[in-house]
Amino acid sequence: MDIEINQNNETLTAVAFGRQSALFDAQYGGNTIIQYKRQRIRTHVLQLLPPGASILELNSGTGEDAIYFAKKDFHVHATDLSEGMQQILKLKVKENHLEARITQECCSYTALSSLKNKGPFDMIFSNFAGLNCTDALQAVLGQFGPLLNPGGVVTLVIMPGFCLWETLLIFRGKFKTAFRRFLSHGGRRAHIDGNYFLCWYYSPGFIRNCLKESFEFLGTEGLCTAVPPSYIADFAETHPRSYRLLKKLEDRFKNKWPWRNIGDYYIISFKKTELGS
């Protein structure tokens, strides 16, 4: 995909999420499995950050994570291409009196060299597959080094090219969903409330290969491997005993092969080496 088409897809993505920004928290805030995912991701991040650390968040959305980490006494520079999402976060920052701990900037992660606030930071963090909305991920990752302090950490939440739960949907006749990741060469068409954009799927091996020259690999966790994806509506409420069992299974095997690679997402982290630039 050439640069012009990729930039157009970024604009379409920003429009799609921007139009949903006012309803985003109300629509997803009460989803039990989304809250489980956030807890897992935040626990992972907190294990890697020293007290008072600074975080550069990419595709920060309405700022749920930025607010959480700021309340834990971290400093967050929250970036997003969607002005609608940035406006919602601005209101939250004011309501929570977190102006001293959260700064904002409307910027695409494909243009990090143009950031006004270049840090350097102690962590670069991107949640819930925002980085799947570009086919230029290698170039994005290549911009990380100068934005991090020595020993700085990268934690990304990415959608892989295979999801066990999704593939099993073939038995419910949902063939399009079951095979969408297999048929994503050139970008898979996605939409939010009728606003269409493209997304791509990346393996942990791809991320590791992109960062191997300047970063030490810290580990991968599968997310929603045993626990079903959050779009399987009301699973936790309809099947509470099964949900509790699946959470225990996932927490036990999240770092093990093949479970770390076959979830709806995976959490992957790296540490900048002394040679990182």
Secondary structure, 3 states (H helix, E strand, C coil): CCHHHHHHHHHHHHHHHHHHHHHHHHHHCCCHHHHHHHHHHHHHHHCCCCCCCEEEEECCCCCHHHHHHHHCCCEEEEEECCHHHHHHHHHHHHHCCCCCCEEEEECCHHHHHHCCCCCCEEEEEECCCHHHHCCCHHHHHCCCHHHEEEEEEEEEEECCCCCHHHHHHHHHCCHHHHHCCCCCCCCEEEEECCEEEEECCCCHHHHHHHHCCCEEEEEEEEECCCCCCCCCCCHHHHCHHHHHHHHHHHHHHCCCCCHHHCCCEEEEEEEECCCCC
